[in-house]
């Protein structure tokens, strides 16, 4: 069966290559039959990838250990759901999933072959298939998911225990949906640059904007699930450590957020239009670079499972993209500069927001690559601590938070003497004074959140009879503000304690008293866990029972700490069992209190809900994109 999967990949590679030639010739000679042929080849390529996906999933579920990828990521005792999720546990399966999603999205978005839009869609399919060809090369010549071993082992190595968590079952595919969906505004930008119209293709702009909304929503879901997984699975009480893998998804999220603001205020022949196209290219390029970063061992990470190989192909792909983009931008700019319109005064703040987002992305990218860059000039790689990222990004993050509260007003009215403008200045001065006096970044953040919350409340109270899209945007902003509240509370006012306890002993942390009772044993399908039973008291009243554990996976020989958490809206009590002496029943317990941390997850959920409302409103009530002066809905 593995031969069928490999044949499907080879055929898909040939079809994708043919589609490039057909679409190039069709656009050059303006022959509609060639456009249709390129479209059909792209659809057939998607069919081949669907067969390859089905074959790999079948091999994983059936436990065909003669296939190297199956033997490395599954085992007989592995639960069924994790046999399915093993498809994206390694580089080969992850890239196949990404390529399949991207091809499907391209077919959905650019399958037209009529006289009116066929040429534009052919331009878009050309660059999308060029990316696909590179992915096919990696899958066929380097990360072959259907490679067969000389001998068939009786059992597989099993899935890494760290990946056996519900969040990790969903985290990679949601990220890949986001990465793949960003291919649509990326391809739209190339098609716009290739077209002969200075305005690009305003009639198809709604397509690019809607897909960028969808991509941002799934990327946000993926980041949230990744943070939740780190919080629950790694046992250190945190959710974000500025790890290279975490950063690889955050960096394109920042540029994509700027992209969304450009999409909302887009007008052809303006600076915002240029920003939209540049950010489309940058965001998709960062998605590709992030995959190279985490899958090919350029940097080390607790989250990454690097597999050395032909990673340079991704850099070759990026070089091709930016050389082509540079040439096309130069030609487009020369053609369009005589017809460029100025942006409205309020949109200067959107441009400021863009620069802040891009600057933050650049700072984080530089810090993430610093170990690699330092290794080029010194004998040792120098890794930056998480404190560097926090300190260097804090000013920009707080500036963005203040803009979140006041920018809608500045967009409508510009700089004036209203209470909102003066309030933003006052809050900025108060924040600076608090920082100089207390050095308490969490307090500064909470003061800014209070100002943002007040602005959002006034907006909703004053603006009535608004559409779903307007309210959806406010829900997204509210969600982002609540994420800042959760970060400030859990990062600035948390407590940590590590204690050794024997049965019957107690310890205190904050307002809680913990009583260790005894050990228990729990048997899972592929692990055995030792559990510590701990009663939680507050004001001498028992309020909960927690059972953190140490799980041992015999197949891989790995041991993981399985935490237990008491959750409330005010905060979490977090217990991680780190050491156990079975003979004396002595345990080592790491205890954290995390105030307000659940508002992070609530805020992310609200951001996703708000984005879904905006997508629904835009799809239902989409309107043509005007090319004149900016006159956006206010």
N, C-alpha and C positions, 0 to 999 in steps of 0.2 A: 504493500500500500504506500510505502514511503516513495516508491518510484513514481506513483501517480502525482504526489505532491511536488516532487522535484520537476517532473515534466510540466506541471501547471505553472511553476515559476519560470521555467525556460520559455514556454509559450507566451506567458504574460510579458516577459522581457522583449520578445520579438514584436508582439502586438503594440506595446508602448513605443518602441523605436519606430515602427511603421507609422503610428499615429502622428509622431513628430514630423516625419517627412511629408505625409499626406496633408497635414494642416499647413505646413510651410509652403508647399507648392500651391495649395488651394488659395491661400491669402495672396501669394505672389501673382498667380494667374487669374484670381477672382473666379475660380471654378467651383460651383456649388457642389458638384458631385464628389470633389476631393474633400471638401469640408465634411460631407456626410460620411465619407469613408473614414476620415480621421475620427469622427465621433463614434462610428460603429466599432472601430478598433479599440477605442478607449473603453467602450462598454464591454467588449469581449475580454479586454484585459482585466476588468473588474470581475467578470465571471471566472477567469482563471484564478484570481486571488481568492475568490470565495471558495473554490474547490480546494486550494491549498490550505485555507483556514480550516475547512471542514475535515480535511485529512489529518492535520496536526492535532486538532481536538480529539478526533477518533483514536489516534495513536496514544495520546496521553491518557484518555479514559480507559482504553483497553490494556494499558501497561505494556506496550511493545518496547521492551527494554533493549532490543537490538538497535533501536534508533538512539543515537547518542543524547540528543536533547531530552528525550523521554527518560532515559536512565539517570540523567543528571538532575532532573527536577521533579520526579515523582517516585513513589514507592507503593508497594502493595497495601500497606496499612494506612496510606494517606487518605483522609476523608474525600468523598467524591467532589465536593465543591472546590477543594484545593487542587484536585486534578484538573479541573476546568481552568482555574486561575493560574495554573502553572504555565499556561500559554504565554503569559507576559512576565514570567519570573526571570527569564534570561534575555540576552540581547537579541537572539534570533527570533524568538516569538514576539518580542516587543516591536521589533522593526516590521515584522510581517503584519501585525495588528495595525500599526500606524499606516503602512502603505495601503492596506485594505480599506481603512477608513478614509484616507485621503482620496483614493481612487473613486470610492463611492460618492464622496462629497463633490468631487469634480464632475462626475457624471450628472448628479442632481442639479448642479449649478450651471454647467456649460454644455448641455446636451443639445442646444438649439443649432439648427443648420439651415435656417431660412435666410433669405436675401438681406433682411434688415439687420439681424444680429449675428448671423452665422460667421461673418468674418471676425468680429470681435471675439466670439466664443472660441474660434479656431486659434487666435492669438493666445487666449488664456489657457487653452488645453495644451498648447505647445510647451509653455514653460512648466506647467504642472507635470506633463509627461517627461520632461527633461529631469525634473526632480525624481520622478518615479524610476527612471532608468538607473540613476545612481543608487537608489535603494535596492533595486533588483540586483545590481552588480555586487553590493555588499552581501545580500542574501545568498546569491549563487556562488560567489567565489570566496566568501569569508565566513559569514555566519549562517551556514546551511542548516536550516531546522530539520532537514530530512536526511542528514548524514548518518550512515549505518556503520556500526562498529564491527570489527572482525569477529569478536565473540559476543554472545548474548549473555549478560549477567543474570543470575536468578532473580535479582531484585534491584530496584533503583536506589539512588542515594537519598531520595526523599526531598521534599521541599524544605528550604531553610526555615527553621522554626520561627524566625523573626517575621517571616512573610505569612505565617498561618494566623491571620487576624482578619476579622471582617472588613476593617478599614483598608487593609492592604489588598483585599480581594477587589475593591472598587477603585482605589486610588490610582493605579497606573492606567486603567482604561479610560477613566474620566480625563486624566491629563492628556492622553493620546487623542481623545475626541477633540479637546481644545487645540492641541498642536495641529492636528490634521485640518480642522475647520479654518485655522488661520491661513491655510493654503488658498482659500477662496479670495479674500481681499488681496493677498499677495499676487495671485494670478490676474485679478482684475487690474491691479496697478500696472503689471507688465503689458496687459492688453491695451490699457489706456495710453501708456507711453508709446506703444507701437502704432496706435491709430493715427489718422491724419487730422483729427479734429482737436483744436486747442482745448475744448471742453472735455475731452475724453469721451466717456459714454454716460452722460447723466441718467439716461433711462435705465441703465443697469447698476447705477450706484447703490440703489436701495438693496440690491442683491449683496453687494460687498459689505454694506453696513449691517445687514441682518445677520450675515454669517459671522461678522466680527463680534456681534453681541452674543451669538450662540457660543462662539469659541471662548470668549471671556467668561461666560457663565460656567462652562465646564472646567475651564482652567481654575476658576475660583473654587469650585467643588473639589477638584483634585488637590489643591493646596490645603483646603480645610481638612480633607480626609487624611492627608499626609501628616498634618499637625496633630490631629486626633490620634493617629497611629503612634506617632513618636511619644505622645503624652502617656498612652496606655501601655505600650509594649516595651519601651526602653528602660523604664523604671527609674528615671532620674528626675521626675517631677516637672519637667519642662516640655514644651511643644515646639520650640524653635531654637536651634543652636547655631544659626548661620552656617549650617553645614553646606558643603558644595552642592550636594544633591538638592537640598531645600532651595538654595539660591538659584539653581538652574531653572527652577519653575517660577520663582519670584521675579527674576529679571525680566523675562518676557511679559509677565503679568503687569509690571509697571509700565512698560512701553505700550502694552495693549490697552491699559486704562487711559493713557493719553490718546490712543487711537480712537477709543469710544467717544471721547469729548470732541475730537475733530469730526467724527462721523455725525454727531448731533448738530454741529454748527457748520457743516460742510457747504461750501459754495464753490462752483467751478471758477477757475481763473483768479483765485485768491491765495493768500499765504496759507490758509487753512487747508486748501486742496493739496498744496505741496506737502504740508505736514502729514496729511492722511496717507499719501502715497509713500513717503519716506518711512513712516512708522509701520506701514503694512510690510514693507521689505525688511525692516529691522526686526520686527516681532517674529516673523516666520524664520528669519535667519538665526535668531537667538534660540528658537525652539530646536532647530537642527543642531546648533552648537552645544546646547545643553545636553542633548542626547550623546553627542561625541564626548562631552566632558565627563559624563557619569558612567558610560558604558565601555570606555576604552582606557580607563585608568590614568587619565591626565592628572587627576587629583584623587586623594584618598578620602573615603567617607564610610561611616558606619552604615549608611543607607545603600551605598553603591556595591555592586557585584561585578567589578570590571572583568572583561574578557578581552585580552589583547588581540589585535588583528589589524585589518586594513582600515583603521580609523581615519587615516589620511584621506580616504575617499570623501569623507564629510567635509574636510577642509577644501578639497578640490571642488566639491559642489558649491561651497560658499564663495570660493574665488570666481567660479563661473557666474554665479548669480550677480555678484557685485560688479564684475567687469561689464556684463551685459546691461545691468541697471545704470551704471555710470554713463555708458555710451548713449543709452536711450534717454536718460535724464538730460544730457547735454543737448541732444537734438530737440527734445520736447521743450526745454527751457528757451532755446533760441526761437522756436516757433511761437511760443505762447507769451513771451515777455512783453510784447507790444500790446497785448490785450488783457493784461493782468489788472484786476480790480483790487482796491484796498479793502482791508477788513474794517468792520465797525469798531468804534472805540472800546466797546465792551469786550470784544473778542481778544483784545490785547491780554486780558487776564487768562484766557484759554491758552494763549501762546506761552504765558508765564508758567502756567500749570504744566504744559508740555516740557518746557525746559527743566523744571524741577524733577519731573518724572524721569526724564532722560538722564539727568545728572545723578539721581539716586541709583538708577540702573547701572550707570558707568562706574560709580564708586563701588557698588557691591560686586560687579564683575571683576574690577581690578583687585579687590580684596580676595575674591575667590581664587583668582589665578595667581595670587602673589607667591604661594609656595612653588609653583611651576616656574614663574618668572625669576624668582630669587635663585632657583637651582641652575638657571642658565648662566649666572654670573658668579655664583659661589659654590663651594663644595657641598653645602648643606641647604636643604629646602627650609625656608622659614615660614611657619604657619602662623597666621594671625588669629588671636583669640576672639571669642564672640564679643568681648567688650569693645574691640576696635569697631566692629560693625555698628554696635549700638550707639557709640559716641559719635561716629562719623555720619550716621544716617539720622540721628535724633533731630538736629535742626531742620533738615529738609522735611522729615516726617511731620514735625509740628507745624511747619509753614503750610504744608498740604492740608493738614487738619483745619487750620484757620481759614484757608481758602475754601474748604468744603462748606464752611458756615457762611462766608460773606460773598463768595464768588457769584452765586446766582443773582444777588442784588447788584454787584458791580457790573455784571453782564447786562442787566437791564438798564441801569442808571449811570454807570461809570462812577468815578470818584466824586463824592458829594459830601455834604455835612450831615447826613442822616445818622441816626443812632447806631446803625449797623456798621457803617464805615468807621465812625469814631470809636465804637465799641471794639472793633477788630484791632485798631491801633492801641487802645487802652489795654486789651487783653494781652497783646504782644509785649507791651511794656511791663505788665504785671508778671507775665511768664519770665521775662528776663530778670526782673528783680527777685522773684522766688528762686530762680536757678542760682543767682549769685549769692543769695543769703542762705539757702538750704541745701543746694546741690541735690535736690530731690526731684528727679526727672518725672517720677510718677505723679507727684503733686502738680507739676507744671502741665502735664498731659491732661489730668482730670479737670483743671481749670479751663483749658481749651475745649474739652468735651462739653462742659457746661455751657459755654458760649455757643458752640455748634448746635447743641440740643435746643437751646432757646431760639436760635434762628430758624431751625427746621420747624419747630412748633408754631412760630409766628407765621411762617410760610403756609403751612397747612390750614391754620385758622383763618387767614385772610383770603387765600385763593380758593374760591368755591367754583363749582361747575367746571372743574378741570377734567381732562380726559385721563384714561387709565395710564397712558404713557407718562404724563406729568407726575402722577402719584407713584408710579413705579420707580421713577428716578429718585423721588424723595425717600422711598423705602430703601433703595440701595444706599443712599447717603446716610440714612439712619443706621443701617447695618454696619457701615464702615466706622461710624462714630462709636457704636457699641463694641466693636473689635478693639478700638483704642482704649475704651474703658476697661475691658478685660485684660489687655496687656498691661495697663498701668497698675491695676489692682494686684494681679498675680505676680508681676515682676517687681513691684516696689514695696509690697507689704506682706510678702510670704515669709514663712518660718520653716526652718529645717532642723531636724535633730536625728542623730543616729544613736540607738541604744541597744544594749545586749540584755535580754530578759530570759528568766527561767519561769516555768509554769507557776502562776499565782502572783507574779510580780506586776507592778504597775509603773506607768510613767505619765508625765503631763507635757502637753504642748499647747500653747495658747489657752483657750477656754475648754480644751478637751482633756479627759483623763482616759488612758488606755489600759486595759487589764488583759494580760496574756493568759489564756486558759491552758491549752494543750495543743499538740500536733495531731493532724489527721492525714489520711492518704486518699488520693483521688486518682482513679485510673481512666485515662482517655483512650481513644482508638489507636493512638500511636505515641502515647507518652504516659509517664507516671509522675504524679505531683505530690509533694509534701506541703501540707497546708497548715498555717498557723491560725488558730482561732482567737480572735481579739475582740473583746467587748469595748464599746465606746460609751463613755459617760460624759454628761455635761450637767453642771450644777447638781452632782451626785445622783443624776437620773440617767438610766441606761437609754441611749437613743439609737444605737445601731450595733450590729455585729459585722465585722469584716474578716475576710479570710484570704490574705495574700499568700502566695505559694511559690515554690520553686519547682519547675517542671523539667523532667529529664527525658530527652528523646533518644531512645536506645539506637535507632537506626543511624542517626548522624552523630551520636555521642555528645550532643550539645545540651547545655542547661540554660534555661531562661527564667527570669524573674517575672511572675505574673502578678501584677499589682491588683489591689482592691481599693475602691474609692467611695467615699460618702459624698454625694453631690447635693448641693443646694444652690439657689440663686446667689446667696451671699458668698459662697466659696466652697472649696473641696477640702476634705481630709483625705490624704493620699498615703497609703501604706505600701511599701515595697520590701519584701523579704529577700535579704541578700545572702545570709549564711544560716545553716542549720547544722547542729550537732545531734544526730539521732540518738546517740547513747545517753547524753545528759539532757536532751530536749532544750538545750540552750539555742536561742535564735538571735540573729542580728537584724534589727528592723530599722529601716530608714523611713522617717515620717516627715511629711510636708503639709503645711496648710497653704492653700492657694486662693486668696480672696478674689471674688468676682470673675474667676477664670471661665465660668460657663457662659458669660456674656460674649466671649470670643466665638463660641460655636453658635450662639443665638444670632450674633451679628452677621456671621457668614451665611446662615440660613436666610436671614432677611435680605441680604445682598443678592442671593440667588433668586429668592422669590421676587424681588423687585425687578431684576433683570428679565425674569420670565414674563412679568407683566408688561414690561416695555416691548419685548419681542412680540408678544401677542397683539399689542396695540399697533405696532409698526406693520406687522404682517397684515392685520385686518384693515387698517386705515392708511396703508402706504400711499404716499403722494409723490409726484415728480419732483426732482431736485432742481430748484430754480438756479439760474446762472448769474442773476443780478446781485445787487447789494444784499447784505445779510438782513434777513427779517425773520428770525427764528421764533418759534412759539415761546411766549413768555408768560 
